[in-house]
Each structure stands twice: as structure tokens, then as C-alpha cells.
């Protein structure tokens, strides 16, 4: 009996699994891929919501309070909602600078860094465009960073994290080759985006963004700008308008009808649209919708 | 990690010793030693065959993208400036409203504090200057100042909070607003409506419950949000407490929140206790200056609940309710007063929001006996337009049946147009 009690007492604090909180669904998927059942994962933002404007519900404070590791997209994407949650969760393990605070944007070279920071330009992020997770090639880096971080925090399962990463890297490499070849025919085309959300994906495949439906980042569309866009699309013979699932679709529909381009809704995160429940399915869908043979 | 390994070792030893399995342990040790020497040999062979160009193993440090050097300016506190003002139209003249208004049982004629949107006409309410930063690994600190149109400067809040305490604890000290209830802690520009909720205003005054004090909050390690807090403040007569005894106002609260599918519930109960005083009256019934009777207790009870239901991106429905009761027992004066507000807010999208509010004083047993004092209430409706995240225009209409003018119950109709502009490093608002 004594032995059992000692064993129980000893096992509780030592072998309790690591609690990981992911800011967005795609981060949660990466953690599940690397850690499998070795950690408990909670995801805060819902796939259906604008990643810039997550409601800082107090119920999330309870999740953060019990976390050993918080993984953020970074690049100021969470600036509108994570600071008050973090401040109220009273958990020194995951505050900025602690070992349980992981900002993934630090491991990616961000594009479109503004040379002049003024809110006259709308909602610009000082570090550059934060939507790097939509380039499938970045997933390998992100997966490796998460693998290394988990290995540091939970060295007992280090081998397992490494093995899972290797398996993922092998499989993802094959998928990247498939996507790269499928996108081949669409290189050097032009399109219009709602917000500069898919810029990393488009950059990867040399597709340029002729303009955005938003007159400035974060500013709602207006009719003057939409009329200009219609002219631009006609002049430059642009065929495609892409947008996310969370903004209104009326503007894109209107511009598409008047200009003859096709408006397409793309998933911006895992689970944002039907049949995008995994990282693989997310990029399968994006590739299929942007590059239709 | 070392601690954990040591602990495991101690535990393991304890377990084995219990069973007198020392023999087994010895065998294991011998096996381990064998393995160790095997590994040493393997390392030696590996080192001998090591390629000349060493492949660097990637670490988190080596994977980080180089960023240009951080300017020292980032060590300056985050600074923000908020401008707030507008235009008010009211069916009572400025003199009547400022000098002759009273709320029976709560505010005497001439004592009415109105700071925001006060005048019939243009109002510049304040320029708020807020600064905040991480002090060192252990503390964050912030200060919020209001510079009013008449040139007066007010320290709204100035406090530090701990950032590295364990066990879900956090301490705050300085001058700050109490987290009593739901509405009290928020600043004017973060309020759901232009004016303070009636029950909060009548019990705690314009600045709400708070002041110089200290706070301890604990977030419980539960799967849902559960927070307990305790605060101690100097008593403040504007909030119904006596300033004579040091740090005599105590506040405690329990808050919980959970999300069931899309629906979020936030609920709390609050309690405040402190010493109160009343002004002594002369034979004619007039107050004697600087003469107080001070041996009473005030107990304040609060309960609040908020439901939030998302309707789409940046669109939601929020129903917020709060009830507060005050039992004041000072000498011959006993006051039993209670009221509530109920607000229904509809965020239409990132640009537009609207809402309605009903304020009601449900209980007002003070020394006065007029029948009408039990029937103080106000109805409000508002429309917010935000061209962008950092600017907001608000139009609000109040039908205010909570005030007396020249001793008579009067309906005050007011229309308030207000602007709030947020410049600089503006922090995100909490729920």
C-alpha cells in the first residue's frame, strides 16, 4: 500500500503531460503532428473567425492558466487579443521571454516590411506581413521549430518528437513536390486579393497581386475603390479574385460580375472551409482553387 | 529538469528499498555500466570517422531569423493618447443641470458630479495619456492620466503588477480601479454607453470603486476560468466610505467563465465592506461643516452575468447584467439601496454596433420618505460607428427619469454625440 502511495505521489508531478496552447488551428495541427499523444493541445482561435479579431473571451484565461507552452503566429497578428488574456492568466511559464512562449514568426523571413509606419496606411504590421503560414514550404520550418521546442521542454519524449518530425518532413516533402508541380502552369499570373492574406503563397509561385479589395489593410471596401478595381481588372485581363471565408463576399461578387473575373473563396486556416480539416487538405484546397487547369 | 530527475531517483530508490530489491539494483547497475562502456566505445569510433566538415545541428537559436538591431527606443514605455469629446443636447439648461440636480438618497442638490458630456453644447471631455511597460522580469507598470478641458489633471490609475508569481497569483498595488462587479474596472472610453451605469454612478461616484490600495488575484487551476480576488483601499467619501480610518475598505470577488460551444458565459459575485460616516446636522437640520459621526458599517453586494454569442466575423450579441445592493448603517441613518442594469449589445460588424440599456434603482430606503424616490430609472439607446479600429463616433439618446431638479422629479432627455480617437501604442481591450 505504502509503495503504491509513494509511486502515485511521485508519478503525478513528474509524468503529467505537457499542456500546449496554440493561437490558431494550423499551429494546433502542427503540434498534434509532432507530439501525437504526448501533449495536450488547446486551440484558441476558431477557423471561422478573422485571425486579427479574436474575441478575448475570459474562458480562454482558464486555458492559458494551465498551459506549459503557448505557441503564437506572431508578427503582431495576435496583438488585438492575446495581451489582455496573457496578462490575466497569471502564468509566468508562458509570458513573453519565458521558455514556454514561442513566437513562430521569429523563424520565418517576413515579407512586405513597411519602410514607413503610419496608421494613415491602415492596419500595417511593423514586422511585415504576418500571414506566412499560407506558404506550404514554411510548414517544414515551423514543424522543426515546434519539434525543437517540445524536445527542450519535455526531453523525455525527445526521440518521439524527432521521429514524428522526420516522418512528417518526408511526407510533406512529397506533398510539396506535388503542389509545386500543380502550380507550375499558374506561375507568372496576376490576381486580386481581398486582404494581403495569401501573399506568401502567391510569392512562392510567382503570382502577383495586382490590387486588394480593401483600399488599405483593415479598411472596409468602398465603392470608389471598387470601381477603380473593375477598371484595373478589365485593363489587365485579370481572371481571378481570391478572398477568405470571414469577410463579406458582396464586394468581391460585385467586382467579379462587373469585370468578368471569377471570385473564389479560399480557406485561410485548417477547418475554415469544408474538407480542410488537415494541413494537407488545407493546401490541397488552396492549390486546387487558385490553379484550375 | 535536474530537480525532476533527482526526485525520480529518490522515488525509485524508496520503492526499491521497500522491497529489499538491492540485489536487483546491483544487477541493473552492472548492466548500465556495461551499456555505458559500450557507448563510450561507440563514441570513440564515431569520432574517429567524423567527417572533416562538421554538419551543424539546428537549434532554436540557429533557426531564428536575423532581425535588424532593436532600437533603444523600444525600451521607452508604450505611450498612447486618447481624445474624447462631443456635443450634447439636453432639455435642461446648464445651470439647472449642474446646480439644481439631485438624486434622492444618493446625491444632494449641488453635489452632482458630471464630467463627461456635461454641458449642453460642445464638450471636450479629456485627453487621456497612458503609459505602460515591463519594468523588469518581475513587474509591469502603467499610468493613465486624464487632462480635462478645464486644464485639470487627474491620475486615473497608476499601478504596478507582478508578472512572475507562481500558483496563478498576481499582486497589483498603487492607485487603481477595483475589479468589483463587471463595469467598475473599465475606463470611460471602453464603456458600452457614454455614461456610467446608474447604480454604479449613484453608489461609487464618477470614478467608481477604487483608489490607493492593493489587490491580490488568484486564477484557479481549473479547466474553466475561475478567479478569486481580494482588495484593500483607503476609504473614499465619494464612494460612500469614510476616509478617517486607514485602509478600511475591503473588496472581494469570485468570477467564472466558460464557453459552451459558441456561447460564452461570464458570471461573478462581489462584496465590499468598509466604515462609513455621516455629516452631523444642527438644530435646524442643516449640515455642520467638518462634523461627522463615524461608527457605521457599509456592506455592498454585487452579482453580474454576461452572455456572449458570436453571429459571425466581428459580429456578436452580448447581454450584460449587473445588480448591486448597499446596506449602510451609520448611527441613526440606515440606507438599504439596490439597483441593476441590463444591456443588450449588438455588434453588427467591424464598423457598426448598437445597443439598448435599462437602468433601474429598485430599492431606496433612505431617511427620506417621498414615494417617488423608489422609481428612479433611465433608458438608453446608442449607435456606434467605427471608420477604423482606432476611431469611434457614438450617438446616444437617454430618457433619464432618475433625477430631481429643484426638488421635483423631472424627465431629462439628452442626445450625446461623442468621439473617441486612439493614437499611438494602444493596448487591446479585454472582454
Boltz contact constraints between the chains, C-beta under 6 A:
constraints:
  - contact:
      token1: [A, 3]
      token2: [B, 15]
      max_distance: 6.0
  - contact:
      token1: [A, 3]
      token2: [B, 18]
      max_distance: 6.0
  - contact:
      token1: [A, 6]
      token2: [B, 14]
      max_distance: 6.0
  - contact:
      token1: [A, 10]
      token2: [B, 11]
      max_distance: 6.0
  - contact:
      token1: [A, 14]
      token2: [B, 4]
      max_distance: 6.0
  - contact:
      token1: [A, 14]
      token2: [B, 8]
      max_distance: 6.0
  - contact:
      token1: [A, 49]
      token2: [B, 313]
      max_distance: 6.0
  - contact:
      token1: [A, 50]
      token2: [B, 313]
      max_distance: 6.0
  - contact:
      token1: [A, 53]
      token2: [B, 314]
      max_distance: 6.0
  - contact:
      token1: [A, 56]
      token2: [B, 430]
      max_distance: 6.0
  - contact:
      token1: [A, 56]
      token2: [B, 431]
      max_distance: 6.0
  - contact:
      token1: [A, 57]
      token2: [B, 259]
      max_distance: 6.0
  - contact:
      token1: [A, 57]
      token2: [B, 264]
      max_distance: 6.0
  - contact:
      token1: [A, 57]
      token2: [B, 431]
      max_distance: 6.0
  - contact:
      token1: [A, 58]
      token2: [B, 225]
      max_distance: 6.0
  - contact:
      token1: [A, 58]
      token2: [B, 257]
      max_distance: 6.0
  - contact:
      token1: [A, 58]
      token2: [B, 266]
      max_distance: 6.0
  - contact:
      token1: [A, 58]
      token2: [B, 431]
      max_distance: 6.0
  - contact:
      token1: [A, 59]
      token2: [B, 225]
      max_distance: 6.0
  - contact:
      token1: [A, 59]
      token2: [B, 257]
      max_distance: 6.0
  - contact:
      token1: [A, 59]
      token2: [B, 258]
      max_distance: 6.0
  - contact:
      token1: [A, 59]
      token2: [B, 259]
      max_distance: 6.0
  - contact:
      token1: [A, 59]
      token2: [B, 264]
      max_distance: 6.0
  - contact:
      token1: [A, 61]
      token2: [B, 225]
      max_distance: 6.0
  - contact:
      token1: [A, 62]
      token2: [B, 224]
      max_distance: 6.0
  - contact:
      token1: [A, 62]
      token2: [B, 225]
      max_distance: 6.0
  - contact:
      token1: [A, 65]
      token2: [B, 168]
      max_distance: 6.0
  - contact:
      token1: [A, 65]
      token2: [B, 219]
      max_distance: 6.0
  - contact:
      token1: [A, 66]
      token2: [B, 221]
      max_distance: 6.0
  - contact:
      token1: [A, 80]
      token2: [B, 428]
      max_distance: 6.0
  - contact:
      token1: [A, 81]
      token2: [B, 428]
      max_distance: 6.0
  - contact:
      token1: [A, 83]
      token2: [B, 428]
      max_distance: 6.0
  - contact:
      token1: [A, 84]
      token2: [B, 428]
      max_distance: 6.0
  - contact:
      token1: [A, 84]
      token2: [B, 430]
      max_distance: 6.0
  - contact:
      token1: [A, 90]
      token2: [B, 168]
      max_distance: 6.0
  - contact:
      token1: [A, 90]
      token2: [B, 170]
      max_distance: 6.0
  - contact:
      token1: [A, 90]
      token2: [B, 219]
      max_distance: 6.0
  - contact:
      token1: [A, 92]
      token2: [B, 164]
      max_distance: 6.0
  - contact:
      token1: [A, 95]
      token2: [B, 163]
      max_distance: 6.0
  - contact:
      token1: [A, 106]
      token2: [B, 64]
      max_distance: 6.0
  - contact:
      token1: [A, 107]
      token2: [B, 63]
      max_distance: 6.0
  - contact:
      token1: [A, 107]
      token2: [B, 64]
      max_distance: 6.0
  - contact:
      token1: [A, 109]
      token2: [B, 65]
      max_distance: 6.0
  - contact:
      token1: [A, 148]
      token2: [B, 60]
      max_distance: 6.0
  - contact:
      token1: [A, 246]
      token2: [B, 313]
      max_distance: 6.0
